[in-house]
Amino acid sequence: MKIPTNLFKSRLGERRSQLGLWNTIGGNTVPEMLGGAGFDWVLVDCEHAAIEAVEVLPALQAIGQHPDVAAVVRPAANDPVLFKRLLDMGAQTLLVPYVQTAQEAAAAVRAMRYGPDGTRGMAGMTRATRYGQVEDYYNCAQDELCLIVQVETAGALEQLEAIATTDGVDGVFIGPADLSASMGLRGQLNHPDVVAAIEDAFARLARVGVPAGIMALNPEDAKRYIELGSIITAVGVDLVLLASVVADLRGKF
């Protein structure tokens, strides 16, 4: 069989705007539900959520029941050991947090690739190879893998172009929350200085031709960032949505 097409990467190549949801609730039920909600992608978060690497496999299987929805995984850190496990589980797109330099971006690229171009360990009987059924997996895997790096601090923004144009980086996702903290404006995501830094980052990424993304849970903010060039836009987090609905329901009584 042929290697599965990475829908997220192919849409990214077409510069198609993609809306996504964040999965922070462990297990397979919630990612299955999110996968059927009509969005373009669902991200399984292992950085800030209580989701361990072993739980990613059933989440990928659940999301995979929806053939038009792409699964993205955020590892806990820019760690080649974590990458190896997630890629072998069949993750094709990784969103790597807290990339500060071009050197760190290059390290993430190497962890995504087999030798001699990288350091990813080889294993045959994995979900990524469809348990040995994908033809020539080791030579075609790279074509369907997608690496998005998160730029989340003022210091990282100083190296934005170098990070973004690192060979093997497919896109840059701006992290507004950590960016606000690094600027001494913790939690003030709509502070004029934070917004200006994000808008400047989008403009710079456009100039070097690298896709940009962001999380914006306020629909009006999301629409504005899409107009500014975000094509990888996270617009909801499962636990946030649940808390909001619960609070609204309680308010009705």
Protein Blocks (a to p, Z undefined) as FASTA:
>chain_A
ZZdddfklmmmmnopacdddddfbgcjklmmmmmmnopabdcddfklmccdfklmmmmmm
mmmmpmkbccddddfbdcfklmmmmmmnopabdcdehifbfklmmmmmmmmpccfkbmcd
cdfbbfklonoiaghklmmmmmmgccddddfbfklmmmmmmmmmpghiabdcddfklmmm
mnopghilmgfklmmmmmmmmmmmmmnopacddddfbfklmmmmmmnopabdcfbdfklm
mmmmmmmmmmmZZ
